[in-house]
Amino acid sequence: MQVKGQLKWLQSELLKTTGKKYEIIPTIAFIVWFVDTEKIDNIYVTQAKTINNILENKYRDVLYNDEELKRITSCIHKWER
């Protein structure tokens, strides 16, 4: 499945770049469509509005501090070029 492949790739690249293994929550979010949130094979399928709810209520212990988020976003911005 494409999501699982991208999850492994992102974890690997972040480990190479930062030296730290980050936990990533695989999610498919539909921007405009309404969908009921489901977890299928450890992958969330939801609508964009509910992502905050999922993170704050189910993955509070996984959330990263501002410095870690800046490090992760900086790596991602380099890869998109």
MOLINLIN-V838954 format. One record per residue. N is the residue number from 1. SS is DSSP state (~ for helix, > for strand, _ for the rest). D_FIRST is the distance of its C-alpha to the first C-alpha in Angstrom with 2 decimals. Layout:
((N/SS/D_FIRST) (N/SS/D_FIRST))
This chain:
((1/_/0.00) (2/~/3.80) (3/~/5.62) (4/~/5.60) (5/~/6.50) (6/~/8.90) (7/~/10.18) (8/~/11.20) (9/~/12.67) (10/~/14.56) (11/~/15.91) (12/~/17.04) (13/~/18.71) (14/~/20.39) (15/~/21.66) (16/~/23.10) (17/~/24.65) (18/~/25.97) (19/_/26.26) (20/_/24.71) (21/_/21.48) (22/_/20.33) (23/_/18.40) (24/_/15.74) (25/_/14.75) (26/_/11.27) (27/>/12.37) (28/>/11.94) (29/>/15.62) (30/>/17.36) (31/_/20.56) (32/_/22.94) (33/_/21.73) (34/_/22.60) (35/_/19.96) (36/_/20.60) (37/_/18.79) (38/>/16.50) (39/>/14.48) (40/>/11.66) (41/_/10.25) (42/_/11.78) (43/>/10.35) (44/>/13.27) (45/>/13.51) (46/>/17.00) (47/>/19.53) (48/~/20.71) (49/~/24.01) (50/~/22.73) (51/~/20.90) (52/~/24.27) (53/~/24.99) (54/~/21.83) (55/~/22.55) (56/~/26.28) (57/~/26.33) (58/~/23.50) (59/_/22.84) (60/~/26.37) (61/~/26.51) (62/~/23.47) (63/_/24.98) (64/_/26.36) (65/_/29.83) (66/~/30.77) (67/~/31.15) (68/~/27.70) (69/~/26.18) (70/~/28.34) (71/~/27.20) (72/~/23.47) (73/~/24.15) (74/~/26.40) (75/~/23.76) (76/~/21.28) (77/~/24.19) (78/~/25.02) (79/~/21.59) (80/_/21.65) (81/_/24.85))
